[in-house]
Amino acid sequence: MQNFLFIFFVVVSTIGGEQVMIISSITVAFIILFYHKEEKLAGFLFLNYITTIGMVIILKDLIKKPRNPLALVYENSYAFPSAHTAAAMTTLLIIFYLSKFIKNNFWRSFSKILAVIWLILIISARIYLQVHDIYDISGGIIVASLVFYLSLNIKIFSKGILKEEFIKAKKILRKEEKVLENEF
């Protein structure tokens, strides 16, 4: 059982790593930008991930809290705050914020549940692998929450420009929901 958990949590940590999250956020932002022509929404998503990871890197370098020497995997960066947790929390915040534009209750709930499960899996993986403690995890959650809150208060997003993008995204989501409903 321990081998399964170890392998499972290593895979979760690899998928939830900052490099994968940056590549994923860039990919999603480009899809939103080029496929849906939603520049502000793409910028909002990209800004959140890049700023969060950037803040984590700066804090790690300033605080320089060493990793647990008994960790089950080797990590070559400092421990505080957890970049994995910060990226997963950013995902959760964005999904919860954007989910209000999903009309279908099933898909809205499903996306929220999936985001919560992802955050729990990342936190569990990082603690199980002993590369982070509760303070590192809390630091990642706080950094992501602050960046998200501040990004909502940037003039370009708070003056209704992002709302226009959400209205467009809502129309697109309605079309996609109808297609999904017809498939089921």
Contact map, one row per residue, 1 for C-alpha under 8 A:
1111100000000000000000000000000000000000000000000000000000000000000000000000000000000000000000000000000000000000000000000000000000000000000000000000000000000000000000000000000000000000
1111110000000000000000000000000000000000000000000000000000000000000000000000000000000000000000000000000000000000000000000000000000000000000000000000000000000000000000000000000000000000
1111111000000000000000000000000000000000000000000000000000000000000000000000000000000000000000000000000000000000000000000000000000000000000000000000000000000000000000000000000000000000
1111111100000000000000000000000000000000000000000000000000000000000000000000000000000000000000000000000000000000000000000000000000000000000000000000000000000000000000000000000000000000
1111111110000000000000000000000000000000000000000000000000000000000000000000000000000000000000000000000000000000000000000000000000000000000000000000000000000000000000000000000000000000
0111111111000000000000000000000000000000000000000000000000000000000000000000000000000000000000000000000000000000000000000000000110000000000000000000000000000000000000000000000000000000
0011111111100000000000000000000000000000000000000000000000000000000000000000000000000000000000000000000000000000000000000000000000000000000000000000000000000000000000000000000000000000
0001111111110000000000000000000000000000000000000000000000000000000000000000000000000000000000000000000000000000000000000000000000000000000000000000000000000000000000000000000000000000
0000111111111000000000000000000000000000000000000000000000000000000000000000000000000000000000000000000000000000000000001001110110000000000000000000000000000000000000000000000000000000
0000011111111100000000000000000000000000000000000000000000000000000000000000000000000000000000000000000000000000000000000000100010000000000000000000000000000000000000000000000000000000
0000001111111110000000000000000000000000000000000000000000000000000000000000000000000000000000000000000000000000000000000000000000000000000000000000000000000000000000000000000000000000
0000000111111111000000000000000000000000000000000000000000000000000000000000000000000000000000000000000000000000000000001100100000000000000000000000000000000000000000000000000000000000
0000000011111111100000000000000000000000000000000000000000000000000000000000000000010000000000000000000000000000000000000100110000000000000000000000000000000000000000000000000000000000
0000000001111111100100000000000000000000000000000000000000000000000000000000000000000000000000000000000000000000000000000000000000000000000000000000000000000000000000000000000000000000
0000000000111111100110000000000000000000000000000000000000000000000000000000000000000000000000000000000000000000000000000000000000000000000000000000000000000000000000000000000000000000
0000000000011111110110000000000000000000000000000000000000000000000000000000000000010011000000000000000000000000000000000100000000000000000000000000000000000000000000000000000000000000
0000000000001111111110000000000000000000000000000000000000000000000000000000000000110010000000000000000000000000000000000000000000000000000000000000000000000000000000000000000000000000
0000000000000001111111000000000000000000000000000000100000000000000000000000000000110010000000000000000000000000000000000000000000000000000000000000000000000000000000000000000000000000
0000000000000000111111100000000000000000000000000000000000000000000000000000000000000000000000000000000000000000000000000000000000000000000000000000000000000000000000000000000000000000
0000000000000111111111110000000000000000000000000000000000000000000000000000000000000000000000000000000000000000000000000000000000000000000000000000000000000000000000000000000000000000
0000000000000011111111111000000000000000000000001000000000000000000000000000000000000010000000000000000000000000000000000000000000000000000000000000000000000000000000000000000000000000
0000000000000000011111111100000000000000000000001100000000000000000000000000000000000000000000000000000000000000000000000000000000000000000000000000000000000000000000000000000000000000
0000000000000000001111111110000000000000000000000000000000000000000000000000000000000000000000000000000000000000000000000000000000000000000000000000000000000000000000000000000000000000
0000000000000000000111111111000000000000000000000000000000000000000000000000000000000000000000000000000000000000000000000000000000000000000000000000000000000000000000000000000000000000
0000000000000000000011111111100000000000000011001000000000000000000000000000000000000000000000000000000000000000000000000000000000000000000000000000000000000000000000000000000000000000
0000000000000000000001111111110000000000000001000000000000000000000000000000000000000000000000000000000000000000000000000000000000000000000000000000000000000000000000000000000000000000
0000000000000000000000111111111000000000000000000000000000000000000000000000000000000000000000000000000000000000000000000000000000000000000000000000000000000000000000000000000000000000
0000000000000000000000011111111100000000010000000000000000000000000000000000000000000000000000000000000000000000000000000000000000000000000000000000000000000000000000000000000000000000
0000000000000000000000001111111110000000111011000000000000000000000000000000000000000000000000000000000000000000000000000000000000000000000000000000000000000000000000000000000000000000
0000000000000000000000000111111111100000010000000000000000000000000000000000000000000000000000000000000000000000000000000000000000000000000000000000000000000000000000000000000000000000
0000000000000000000000000011111111110000000000000000000000000000000000000000000000000000000000000000000000000000000000000000000000000000000000000000000000000000000000000000000000000000
0000000000000000000000000001111111111110110000000000000000000000000000000000000000000000000000000000000000000000000000000000000000000000000000000000000000000000000000000000000000000000
0000000000000000000000000000111111111110110000000000000000000000000000000000000000000000000000000000000000000000000000000000000000000000000000000000000000000000000000000000000000000000
0000000000000000000000000000011111111100000000000000000000000000000000000000000000000000000000000000000000000000000000000000000000000000000000000000000000000000000000000000000000000000
0000000000000000000000000000011111111000000000000000000000000000000000000000000000000000000000000000000000000000000000000000000000000000000000000000000000000000000000000000000000000000
0000000000000000000000000000001111111100000000000000000000000000000000000000000000000000000000000000000000000000000000000000000000000000000000000000000000000000000000001000000000000000
0000000000000000000000000000000111111110000000000000000000000000000000000000000000000000000000000000000000000000000000000000000000000000000000000000000000000000000000000000000000000000
0000000000000000000000000000000111011111110000000000000000000000000000000000000000000000000000000000000000000000000000000000000000000000000000000000000000000000000010011000000000000000
0000000000000000000000000000000110001111111000000000000000000000000000000000000000000000000000000000000000000000000000000000000000000000000000000000000000000000000010000000000000000000
0000000000000000000000000000000000000111111100000000000000000000000000000000000000000000000000000000000000000000000000000000000000000000000000000000000000001000110010000000000000000000
0000000000000000000000000000100110000111111110000000000000000000000000000000000000000000000000000000000000000000000000000000000000000000000000000000000000000000010011000000000000000000
0000000000000000000000000001110110000111111111000000000000000000000000000000000000000000000000000000000000000000000000000000000000000000000000000000000000000000000000000000000000000000
0000000000000000000000000000100000000011111111100000000000000000000000000000000000000000000000000000000000000000000000000000000000000000000000000000000000000000000000000000000000000000
0000000000000000000000000000000000000001111111110000000000000000000000000000000000000000000000000000000000000000000000000000000000000000000000000000001000001000000000000000000000000000
0000000000000000000000001000100000000000111111111000000000000000000000000000000000000000000001000000000000000000000000000000000000000000000000000000000000000000000000000000000000000000
0000000000000000000000001100100000000000011111111100000000000000000000000000000000000000000000000000000000000000000000000000000000000000000000000000000000000000000000000000000000000000
0000000000000000000000000000000000000000001111111110000000000000000000000000000000000000000000000000000000000000000000000000000000000000000000000000001000000000000000000000000000000000
0000000000000000000000000000000000000000000111111111000000000000000000000000000000000000010000000000000000000000000000000000000000000000000000000011001000000000000000000000000000000000
0000000000000000000011001000000000000000000011111111100000000000000000000000000000000010010000000000000000000000000000000000000000000000000000000000000000000000000000000000000000000000
0000000000000000000001000000000000000000000001111111110000000000000000000000000000000000000000000000000000000000000000000000000000000000000000000000000000000000000000000000000000000000
0000000000000000000000000000000000000000000000111111111000000000000000000000000000000000000000000000000000000000000000000000000000000000000000000010000000000000000000000000000000000000
0000000000000000000000000000000000000000000000011111111100000000000000000000000000000110010000000000000000000000000000000000000000000000000000110010000000000000000000000000000000000000
0000000000000000010000000000000000000000000000001111111110000000000000000000000000100110000000000000000000000000000000000000000000000000000000000000000000000000000000000000000000000000
0000000000000000000000000000000000000000000000000111111111000000000000000000000000000000000000000000000000000000000000000000000000000000000000000000000000000000000000000000000000000000
0000000000000000000000000000000000000000000000000011111111100000000000000000000000000000000000000000000000000000000000000000000000000000000000100000000000000000000000000000000000000000
0000000000000000000000000000000000000000000000000001111111110000000000000000000111100100000000000000000000000000000000000000000000000000000100100000000000000000000000000000000000000000
0000000000000000000000000000000000000000000000000000111111111000000000000000000000100000000000000000000000000000000000000000000000000000000000000000000000000000000000000000000000000000
0000000000000000000000000000000000000000000000000000011111111100000000000000000000000000000000000000000000000000000000000000000000000000000000000000000000000000000000000000000000000000
0000000000000000000000000000000000000000000000000000001111111111000000000000000110000000000000000000000000000000000000000000000000000000000000000000000000000000000000000000000000000000
0000000000000000000000000000000000000000000000000000000111111111100000000000111110000000000000000000000000000000000000000000000000000000000000000000000000000000000000000000000000000000
0000000000000000000000000000000000000000000000000000000011111111000000000000010000000000000000000000000000000000000000000000000000000000000000000000000000000000000000000000000000000000
0000000000000000000000000000000000000000000000000000000001111111000000000000000000000000000000000000000000000000000000000000000000000000000000000000000000000000000000000000000000000000
0000000000000000000000000000000000000000000000000000000000111111100000000000000100000000000000000000000000000000000000000000000000000000000000000000000000000000000000000000000000000000
0000000000000000000000000000000000000000000000000000000000111111110000000000011100000000000000000000000000000000000000000000000000000000000000000000000000000000000000000000000000000000
0000000000000000000000000000000000000000000000000000000000010011111000000000011100000000000000000000000000000000000000000000000000000000000000000000000000000000000000000000000000000000
0000000000000000000000000000000000000000000000000000000000000001111100000000111000000000000000000000000000000000000000000000000000000000000000000000000000000000000000000000000000000000
0000000000000000000000000000000000000000000000000000000000000000111110100010111000000000000000000000000000000000000000000000000000110000000000000000000000000000000000000000000000000000
0000000000000000000000000000000000000000000000000000000000000000011111100000000000000000000000000000000000000000000000000000000001110000000000000000000000000000000000000000000000000000
0000000000000000000000000000000000000000000000000000000000000000001111100000000000000000000000000000000000000000000000000000000000000000000000000000000000000000000000000000000000000000
0000000000000000000000000000000000000000000000000000000000000000000111110000000000000000000000000000000000000000000000000000000001000000000000000000000000000000000000000000000000000000
0000000000000000000000000000000000000000000000000000000000000000001111111100000000000000000000000000000000000000000000000000000011100000000000000000000000000000000000000000000000000000
0000000000000000000000000000000000000000000000000000000000000000000001111100000000000000000000000000000000000000000000000000000011100000000000000000000000000000000000000000000000000000
0000000000000000000000000000000000000000000000000000000000000000000000111110000000000000000000000000000000000000000000000000000011100000000000000000000000000000000000000000000000000000
0000000000000000000000000000000000000000000000000000000000000000000000111111000000000000000000000000000000000000000000000000000000000000000000000000000000000000000000000000000000000000
0000000000000000000000000000000000000000000000000000000000000000001000001111100000000000000000000000000000000000000000000000000000100000000000000000000000000000000000000000000000000000
0000000000000000000000000000000000000000000000000000000000000000000000000111110000000000000000000000000000000000000000000000000000000000000000000000000000000000000000000000000000000000
0000000000000000000000000000000000000000000000000000000000010000011000000011111000000000000000000000000000000000000000000000000000000000000000000000000000000000000000000000000000000000
0000000000000000000000000000000000000000000000000000000000011001111000000001111100000000000000000000000000000000000000000000000000000000000000000000000000000000000000000000000000000000
0000000000000000000000000000000000000000000000000000000000010001111000000000111111000000000000000000000000000000000000000000000000110001000000000000000000000000000000000000000000000000
0000000000000000000000000000000000000000000000000000000100110011100000000000011111000000000000000000000000000000000000000000000000010011101100000000000000000000000000000000000000000000
0000000000000000000000000000000000000000000000000000000100110000000000000000001111100100000000000000000000000000000000000000000000000011111100000000000000000000000000000000000000000000
0000000000000000000000000000000000000000000000000000000100000000000000000000001111111100000000000000000000000000000000000000000000010001101100000000000000000000000000000000000000000000
0000000000000000110000000000000000000000000000000000100110000000000000000000000011111110000000000000000000000000000000000000000000000000000100000000000000000000000000000000000000000000
0000000000001001110000000000000000000000000000000000000000000000000000000000000001111111000000000000000000000000000000000100010000000000000100000000000000000000000000000000000000000000
0000000000000000000000000000000000000000000000000000000000000000000000000000000001111111100000000000000000000000000000100110000000000000100110000000000000000000000000000000000000000000
0000000000000000000000000000000000000000000000000001100100000000000000000000000011111111110000000000000000000000000000000000000000000000101111110000000000000000000000000000000000000000
0000000000000001110010000000000000000000000000001001100000000000000000000000000000111111111000000000000000000000000000000000000000000000000100010000000000000000000000000000000000000000
0000000000000001000000000000000000000000000000000000000000000000000000000000000000011111111100000000000000000000001001100100000000000000000000000000000000000000000000000000000000000000
0000000000000000000000000000000000000000000000000000000000000000000000000000000000001111111110000000000000000000000000100000000000000000000110011000000000000000000000000000000000000000
0000000000000000000000000000000000000000000000011001000000000000000000000000000000000111111111000000000000000000000000000000000000000000000000011001000000000000000000000000000000000000
0000000000000000000000000000000000000000000000000000000000000000000000000000000000000011111111100000000000000000001000000000000000000000000000000000000000000000000000000000000000000000
0000000000000000000000000000000000000000000000000000000000000000000000000000000000000001111111110000000000000001001100100000000000000000000000000000000000000000000000000000000000000000
0000000000000000000000000000000000000000000000000000000000000000000000000000000000000000111111111000000000000000000000000000000000000000000000001001000000000000000000000000000000000000
0000000000000000000000000000000000000000000010000000000000000000000000000000000000000000011111111100000000000000000000000000000000000000000000000000000000000000000000000000000000000000
0000000000000000000000000000000000000000000000000000000000000000000000000000000000000000001111111110000000000011001000000000000000000000000000000000000000000000000000000000000000000000
0000000000000000000000000000000000000000000000000000000000000000000000000000000000000000000111111111000000000001000000000000000000000000000000000000000000000000000000000000000000000000
0000000000000000000000000000000000000000000000000000000000000000000000000000000000000000000011111111000000000000000000000000000000000000000000000000000000000000000000000000000000000000
0000000000000000000000000000000000000000000000000000000000000000000000000000000000000000000001111111110000000000000000000000000000000000000000000000000000000000000000000000000000000000
0000000000000000000000000000000000000000000000000000000000000000000000000000000000000000000000111111110000010011000000000000000000000000000000000000000000000000000000000000000000000000
0000000000000000000000000000000000000000000000000000000000000000000000000000000000000000000000011111111000010000000000000000000000000000000000000000000000000000000000000000000000000000
0000000000000000000000000000000000000000000000000000000000000000000000000000000000000000000000000111111000000000000000000000000000000000000000000000000000000000000001001100100000000000
0000000000000000000000000000000000000000000000000000000000000000000000000000000000000000000000000111111110110000000000000000000000000000000000000000000000000000000000000100110000000000
0000000000000000000000000000000000000000000000000000000000000000000000000000000000000000000000000001111110010000000000000000000000000000000000000000000000000000000000000000010000000000
0000000000000000000000000000000000000000000000000000000000000000000000000000000000000000000000000000011111110000000000000000000000000000000000000000000000000000000000000000000010000000
0000000000000000000000000000000000000000000000000000000000000000000000000000000000000000000000000000011111111000000000000000000000000000000000000000000000000000000000000000000000000000
0000000000000000000000000000000000000000000000000000000000000000000000000000000000000000000000000000000111111100000000000000000000000000000000000000000000000000000000000000000000000000
0000000000000000000000000000000000000000000000000000000000000000000000000000000000000000000000000000010111111110000000000000000000000000000000000000000000000000000000000000000000000000
0000000000000000000000000000000000000000000000000000000000000000000000000000000000000000000000000011011111111111000000000000000000000000000000000000000000000000000000000000000000000000
0000000000000000000000000000000000000000000000000000000000000000000000000000000000000000000000000000000011111111100000000000000000000000000000000000000000000000000000000000000000000000
0000000000000000000000000000000000000000000000000000000000000000000000000000000000000000000000000000000001111111110000000000000000000000000000000000000000000000000000000000000000000000
0000000000000000000000000000000000000000000000000000000000000000000000000000000000000000000000100010000000111111111000000000000000000000000000000000000000000000000000000000000000000000
0000000000000000000000000000000000000000000000000000000000000000000000000000000000000000000100110010000000011111111100000000000000000000000000000000000000000000000000000000000000000000
0000000000000000000000000000000000000000000000000000000000000000000000000000000000000000000000000000000000001111111110000000000000000000000000000000000000000000000000000000000000000000
0000000000000000000000000000000000000000000000000000000000000000000000000000000000000000000000000000000000000111111111000000000000000000000000000000000000000000000000000000000000000000
0000000000000000000000000000000000000000000000000000000000000000000000000000000000000001001100100000000000000011111111100000000000000000000000000000000000000000000000000000000000000000
0000000000000000000000000000000000000000000000000000000000000000000000000000000000000000000100000000000000000001111111110000000000000000000000000000000000000000000000000000000000000000
0000000000000000000000000000000000000000000000000000000000000000000000000000000000000000000000000000000000000000111111111000000000000000000000000000000000000000000000000000000000000000
0000000000000000000000000000000000000000000000000000000000000000000000000000000000000001000000000000000000000000011111111100000000000000000000000000000000000000000000000000000000000000
0000000000000000000000000000000000000000000000000000000000000000000000000000000000001001100100000000000000000000001111111110000000000000000000000000000000000000000000000000000000000000
0000000000000000000000000000000000000000000000000000000000000000000000000000000000000000000000000000000000000000000111111111000000000000000000000000000000000000000000000000000000000000
0000000010010000000000000000000000000000000000000000000000000000000000000000000000000000000000000000000000000000000011111111100000000000000000000000000000000000000000000000000000000000
0000000000011001000000000000000000000000000000000000000000000000000000000000000000011001000000000000000000000000000001111111110000000000000000000000000000000000000000000000000000000000
0000000000000000000000000000000000000000000000000000000000000000000000000000000000001000000000000000000000000000000000111111111000000000100000000000000000000000000000000000000000000000
0000000010000000000000000000000000000000000000000000000000000000000000000000000000000000000000000000000000000000000000011111111100000000000000000000000000000000000000000000000000000000
0000000011011000000000000000000000000000000000000000000000000000000000000000000000000000000000000000000000000000000000001111111110000000000000000000000000000000000000000000000000000000
0000000010001000000000000000000000000000000000000000000000000000000000000000000000010000000000000000000000000000000000000111111111110000000000000000000000000000000000000000000000000000
0000000000000000000000000000000000000000000000000000000000000000000000000000000000000000000000000000000000000000000000000011111111111100000000000000000000000000000000000000000000000000
0000010010000000000000000000000000000000000000000000000000000000000000000000000000000000000000000000000000000000000000000001111111100000000000000000000000000000000000000000000000000000
0000010011000000000000000000000000000000000000000000000000000000000000111000000000000000000000000000000000000000000000000000111111110000000000000000000000000000000000000000000000000000
0000000000000000000000000000000000000000000000000000000000000000000101111000000000000000000000000000000000000000000000000000011111111000000000000000000000000000000000000000000000000000
0000000000000000000000000000000000000000000000000000000000000000001100111010001000000000000000000000000000000000000000000000011111111000000000000000000000000000000000000000000000000000
0000000000000000000000000000000000000000000000000000000000000000001100000000001101000000000000000000000000000000000000000000011011111111100000000000000000000000000000000000000000000000
0000000000000000000000000000000000000000000000000000000000000000000000000000000000000000000000000000000000000000000000000000001001111111100000000000000000000000000000000000000000000000
0000000000000000000000000000000000000000000000000000000000000000000000000000000000000000000000000000000000000000000000000000001000011111110000000000000000000000000000000000000000000000
0000000000000000000000000000000000000000000000000000000000000000000000000000000110000000000000000000000000000000000000000000000000011111111000000000000000000000000000000000000000000000
0000000000000000000000000000000000000000000000000000000000000000000000000000001111000000000000000000000000000000000000000000000000011111111100000000000000000000000000000000000000000000
0000000000000000000000000000000000000000000000000000000000000000000000000000000111001100000000000000000000000000000000000010000000011111111110000000000000000000000000000000000000000000
0000000000000000000000000000000000000000000000000000000000000000000000000000000010000000000000000000000000000000000000000000000000000111111111000000000000000000000000000000000000000000
0000000000000000000000000000000000000000000000000000000000000000000000000000000111000100000000000000000000000000000000000000000000000011111111100000000000000000000000000000000000000000
0000000000000000000000000000000000000000000000000000000100000000000000000000000111111110100000000000000000000000000000000000000000000001111111110000000000000000000000000000000000000000
0000000000000000000000000000000000000000000000000000000000000000000000000000000000001100100000000000000000000000000000000000000000000000111111111000000000000000000000000000000000000000
0000000000000000000000000000000000000000000000000000000000000000000000000000000000000100000000000000000000000000000000000000000000000000011111111100000000000000000000000000000000000000
0000000000000000000000000000000000000000000000000001001100000000000000000000000000000100000000000000000000000000000000000000000000000000001111111110000000000000000000000000000000000000
0000000000000000000000000000000000000000000000000001000000000000000000000000000000000110110000000000000000000000000000000000000000000000000111111111000000000000000000000000000000000000
0000000000000000000000000000000000000000000000000000000000000000000000000000000000000000110010000000000000000000000000000000000000000000000011111111100000000000000000000000000000000000
0000000000000000000000000000000000000000000000000000000000000000000000000000000000000000000000000000000000000000000000000000000000000000000001111111110000000000000000000000000000000000
0000000000000000000000000000000000000000000000010011000000000000000000000000000000000000000000000000000000000000000000000000000000000000000000111111111000000000000000000000000000000000
0000000000000000000000000000000000000000000000010000000000000000000000000000000000000000010010000000000000000000000000000000000000000000000000011111111100000000000000000000000000000000
0000000000000000000000000000000000000000000000000000000000000000000000000000000000000000000000000000000000000000000000000000000000000000000000001111111110000000000000000000000000000000
0000000000000000000000000000000000000000000000000000000000000000000000000000000000000000000000000000000000000000000000000000000000000000000000000111111111000000000000000000000000000000
0000000000000000000000000000000000000000000100110000000000000000000000000000000000000000000000000000000000000000000000000000000000000000000000000011111111001000000000000000000000000000
0000000000000000000000000000000000000000000000000000000000000000000000000000000000000000000000000000000000000000000000000000000000000000000000000001111111001100000000000000000000000000
0000000000000000000000000000000000000000000000000000000000000000000000000000000000000000000000000000000000000000000000000000000000000000000000000000111111101100000000000000000000000000
0000000000000000000000000000000000000000000000000000000000000000000000000000000000000000000000000000000000000000000000000000000000000000000000000000011111111100000000000000000000000000
0000000000000000000000000000000000000000000000000000000000000000000000000000000000000000000000000000000000000000000000000000000000000000000000000000000011111110000000000000000000000000
0000000000000000000000000000000000000000000000000000000000000000000000000000000000000000000000000000000000000000000000000000000000000000000000000000000001111111110000000000000000000000
0000000000000000000000000000000000000001000100000000000000000000000000000000000000000000000000000000000000000000000000000000000000000000000000000000001111111111111000000000000000000000
0000000000000000000000000000000000000000000000000000000000000000000000000000000000000000000000000000000000000000000000000000000000000000000000000000000111111111110000000000000000000000
0000000000000000000000000000000000000000000000000000000000000000000000000000000000000000000000000000000000000000000000000000000000000000000000000000000000111111110000000000000000000000
0000000000000000000000000000000000000000000000000000000000000000000000000000000000000000000000000000000000000000000000000000000000000000000000000000000000011111111100000000000000000000
0000000000000000000000000000000000000001000000000000000000000000000000000000000000000000000000000000000000000000000000000000000000000000000000000000000000011111111110000000000000000000
0000000000000000000000000000000000000001100000000000000000000000000000000000000000000000000000000000000000000000000000000000000000000000000000000000000000011111111111000000000000000000
0000000000000000000000000000000000000000000000000000000000000000000000000000000000000000000000000000000000000000000000000000000000000000000000000000000000001001111111100000000000000000
0000000000000000000000000000000000000000000000000000000000000000000000000000000000000000000000000000000000000000000000000000000000000000000000000000000000000001111111110000000000000000
0000000000000000000000000000000000000111100000000000000000000000000000000000000000000000000000000000000000000000000000000000000000000000000000000000000000000000111111111000000000000000
0000000000000000000000000000000000000000100000000000000000000000000000000000000000000000000000000000100000000000000000000000000000000000000000000000000000000000011111111100000000000000
0000000000000000000000000000000000000000000000000000000000000000000000000000000000000000000000000000000000000000000000000000000000000000000000000000000000000000001111111110000000000000
0000000000000000000000000000000000000100000000000000000000000000000000000000000000000000000000000000000000000000000000000000000000000000000000000000000000000000000111111111000000000000
0000000000000000000000000000000000010100000000000000000000000000000000000000000000000000000000000000100000000000000000000000000000000000000000000000000000000000000011111111100000000000
0000000000000000000000000000000000000000000000000000000000000000000000000000000000000000000000000000110000000000000000000000000000000000000000000000000000000000000001111111110000000000
0000000000000000000000000000000000000000000000000000000000000000000000000000000000000000000000000000000000000000000000000000000000000000000000000000000000000000000000111111111000000000
0000000000000000000000000000000000000000000000000000000000000000000000000000000000000000000000000000000000000000000000000000000000000000000000000000000000000000000000011111111100000000
0000000000000000000000000000000000000000000000000000000000000000000000000000000000000000000000000000110000000000000000000000000000000000000000000000000000000000000000001111111110000000
0000000000000000000000000000000000000000000000000000000000000000000000000000000000000000000000000000011000000000000000000000000000000000000000000000000000000000000000000111111111000000
0000000000000000000000000000000000000000000000000000000000000000000000000000000000000000000000000000000000000000000000000000000000000000000000000000000000000000000000000011111111100000
0000000000000000000000000000000000000000000000000000000000000000000000000000000000000000000000000000000000000000000000000000000000000000000000000000000000000000000000000001111111110000
0000000000000000000000000000000000000000000000000000000000000000000000000000000000000000000000000000000100000000000000000000000000000000000000000000000000000000000000000000111111111000
0000000000000000000000000000000000000000000000000000000000000000000000000000000000000000000000000000000000000000000000000000000000000000000000000000000000000000000000000000011111111100
0000000000000000000000000000000000000000000000000000000000000000000000000000000000000000000000000000000000000000000000000000000000000000000000000000000000000000000000000000001111111110
0000000000000000000000000000000000000000000000000000000000000000000000000000000000000000000000000000000000000000000000000000000000000000000000000000000000000000000000000000000111111111
0000000000000000000000000000000000000000000000000000000000000000000000000000000000000000000000000000000000000000000000000000000000000000000000000000000000000000000000000000000011111111
0000000000000000000000000000000000000000000000000000000000000000000000000000000000000000000000000000000000000000000000000000000000000000000000000000000000000000000000000000000001111111
0000000000000000000000000000000000000000000000000000000000000000000000000000000000000000000000000000000000000000000000000000000000000000000000000000000000000000000000000000000000111111
0000000000000000000000000000000000000000000000000000000000000000000000000000000000000000000000000000000000000000000000000000000000000000000000000000000000000000000000000000000000011111
